[in-house]
């Protein structure tokens, strides 16, 4: 919401009131509360006598710490406004109970410190707050006009916060955003929308951003949050909500990984997806017609062409026409709903099913849900309906626990038939002219609905399949949604431009606390040219999760030529061999919140060359991936400091340097980090095999004092390997296993053994 007209003026009809000075201060052991006077139209000077306090607002500003290294600021104008919810659930909130925060007063200065983060208030100066790191360096601050409330031309009341941007400071995140990766200069509204991947709208809106200066900011408000990031004022990030109170948290680093670790500890860490989910997914596509014969032909075709397949997903048309959602297979196309999954599972496949939260009027569940009161209603008591997607569509009210149990019971029938996971599509076009069962504020529920929807389905999967086996493929999400992986990037076009847009969205989402992310290989809208499809195959199979999916046409590789078949086979097998490494990185995402697909700045925060890179990424800590966004294979990318080794060719590159390379469809820039130890499996046919059988450790020649672990399928440590330089050799010592393994050192050779393996350096 823009309130200003340039830097100096406000827009017509807008009345802004800014905090100017502290009039009172209450200080506790681990928090403090300031009462800030607000300037009046007829004066901007300080309050000099009691007469100045009349007819003038007062803002209550509370400073506290919900977790170590996190400081919260809550600013309230009128405290009497009823809050009907929902609220973000913060699993890591320990306000007042952790003993990690303390206050200090010295003259007019009051400080609150939590871990490496301090907020300072100087009562003698004009109103403002300063945030400092552990070394006393200023990170950011609330400056003049940084704490305010605004009444717009329509009479709506907004609370406004503002933090300073330093010279050269970049802002990232705010969910899965397809606009430029660095958010400076943008206006962003946190508001769920089904807008594709080519506009400012987003499916996954998260009111959290990461700063290149080593801190994060989370606005704790589930409704619409409007940001002006160096756009209202080029030196400020302004954020506002239509409410009487605004609460935000500054999250300490100093490294970006530490910011994400603290933020996800507060809002929830991602569950660990099962290892089988990292293999190749094939879907029936969205608008296509298919039956069991067609599905079987896809599976047969993949097997005949020796392309390993892990998951077969049934999208949209598995239910009858006009029957979204009754969760019953169409008897004309799938007459044996119990036998078909069994036949597919005999071939080693997992099964996914497309679902959504809509109930069409013709569905038998409409009358049932209506009678039970499980469908969202309008204020006059009518069931909310529209004819978008399905005729007479209604929406399940997940604020009602009985409705959640009812929805889960319908899905359990599919689980009992052999289904392994669900694609939770939609969840964005949620109305605001409705009444929720629990009385929630419709504006706040618009974004939050996705959280309830995905949580409902995920909890059923955990209950029925067990912890470690639950998995979604979700399109919509908000803050905390990272707890229910995996998320995919929505409806992109089948073009190189859309491929790049998708990567930007994934990188932004990863800097918003989400550990696992996927996208439609080949693009969703339209049919890709073979060159687009093959380049996207390499990108997709070097992503967290990998799925072939389209809209009106199939995405089986042979539709795009024999070379596409070869490319699909090669990169699927490569991903399987990488699984000991990838699953170790997945465990790290689960345990500390660092994403599997990492923007370059996460691994190299001190390298200025990495701060704006949005066409390459690190896959885990040690693999640099630069997708090719052209048919001719030309790609430009940046290599940080050190000697990097191409995983496929063994070629080395010494950074820091910008590179321009040309690659065939079976290749792309894929470089191993200096000093890395990369565990590679021998089984290239499945993602969830025995990773210690035939294990190879690819050890960079400069690796020294490095340890690496190989997890088991449950994410526990199966074996550990310590690597040291020993004179003119590399020595690798194993613990936790007595099985033989191979050590390969590029440019030096290899050796195989058990317990300890030594490779001489040439």
Secondary structure, DSSP 4 states (H G I P E B T S, - for coil): ---EETTTEEPTT-EEEEEEEEEEEEE-SS-EEEEEEE-BTTB-SPP-SGGGGTT--EEEEEEEEEETTEEEEEEES-TT----------TT--TTTSS-EEEEEETTEEEEEETTEEEEEETTSSS-EEEE-TTS-EEEEE-TT-EEEEE-TT--EEEEEEEE--TT--EEEEES--S-SS-TTEEEEE-B---TTSSS-BSBEEEEEEETTTEEEEE--SS-EEEEESSSSTTEEEEEESSSEEEEEEEE-SSHHHHHHHHHHHH-PPP---GGGGSEEEE--SS----HHHHHHHHHHHHHTT----EEEE-STTBPTT--S---B-TTT-S-HHHHHHHHHTTT-EEEEEE-SEE-TTSHHHHHHHHHT-B-B-TTSPBP-B-SSSTTBEEB-TTSHHHHHHHHHHHHHHHHTT--EEEE-------SSSB-TT---HHHHHHHHHHHHHHHHHHHHHHHH-TT---EEES-B-TTGGGS--EE----BSSHHHHHHHHHHHHHHHTTT---EE-EET-SBS---HHHHHHHHHHHTTSSSEEE--SSS---GGGG-HHHHHHHHHHHHHHHHTHHHHHHHHHHHHHH---SEE-HHHH-TT-GGGTT--S-EEETTTEEEE---SSS-EEEEEEEEEEEEETTT--EEEEEEEEEEE--TT--EEEEPTT-EEEE-S--S-TTS-TTTT-EEEE-TT--SEEEEEE-TTSSEEEEEEEEEETTEEEEEEES--S-EEEEETTTEEEEESSEEEEE--
